[in-house]
Amino acid sequence: MILSDRDRIFLENNITDIDKWILQGKVRQILDAIGDCIDRKGFAPPDYYDSNEFGREAQKVYDRIYENNCI
């Protein structure tokens, strides 16, 4: 699995048991977990329609992991 140090740190700080998934090469599970994080804390009040800073960063991590491992 191709991960930058920056992406690994983001994952370790926001997703539990991520080390196990990384070692097993579970790209789909990691992408799903990032999507869940975005759904939980990635949108800005008051309407929760637009992404907040966390959501934008999480989306960048998602995109890089997808591009580096799924294409």
C-alpha positions in Angstrom: 0.0 0.0 0.0 1.3 3.4 -0.9 0.9 6.0 1.9 2.7 9.2 2.5 3.9 9.9 6.1 1.4 12.8 6.2 -1.5 10.5 5.2 -0.4 7.9 7.7 -0.3 10.4 10.5 -3.8 11.7 9.6 -5.1 8.1 9.6 -3.5 7.2 12.9 -5.0 10.3 14.5 -8.5 9.8 13.2 -9.2 6.1 12.7 -8.9 3.3 15.2 -7.2 0.1 14.3 -5.8 1.6 11.2 -2.4 0.0 11.6 -4.0 -3.5 11.1 -5.7 -2.4 7.9 -2.5 -0.8 6.5 -0.5 -4.0 7.2 -3.2 -6.1 5.5 -3.5 -3.8 2.5 -7.2 -3.1 3.1 -7.5 -0.1 0.9 -11.3 -0.3 0.5 -11.8 -0.4 4.3 -9.5 2.5 4.8 -11.3 4.6 2.2 -14.7 3.7 3.8 -13.4 4.7 7.2 -12.2 8.1 5.8 -15.7 8.6 4.3 -17.3 7.8 7.7 -15.0 10.4 9.3 -16.0 13.0 6.7 -19.6 12.2 7.4 -19.2 12.6 11.1 -17.0 15.7 11.4 -16.2 17.0 8.0 -19.0 19.6 7.5 -19.4 23.1 8.7 -22.4 24.6 10.6 -25.0 26.0 10.4 -26.4 23.9 7.5 -23.6 21.2 7.4 -23.6 21.4 3.6 -20.1 22.8 3.0 -16.9 21.0 4.0 -15.0 22.4 7.0 -11.2 22.3 7.2 -11.1 18.7 8.5 -13.4 17.6 5.7 -11.2 19.2 3.1 -8.1 17.6 4.5 -9.8 14.2 4.9 -10.9 14.4 1.3 -7.4 15.1 0.1 -6.1 12.1 2.0 -8.9 9.9 0.5 -8.1 11.1 -3.0 -4.3 10.5 -2.6 -4.9 7.0 -1.2 -7.3 6.2 -4.0 -5.1 7.5 -6.7 -2.0 5.8 -5.4 -3.6 2.4 -4.8 -6.7 1.9 -6.9 -6.0 3.3 -10.3 
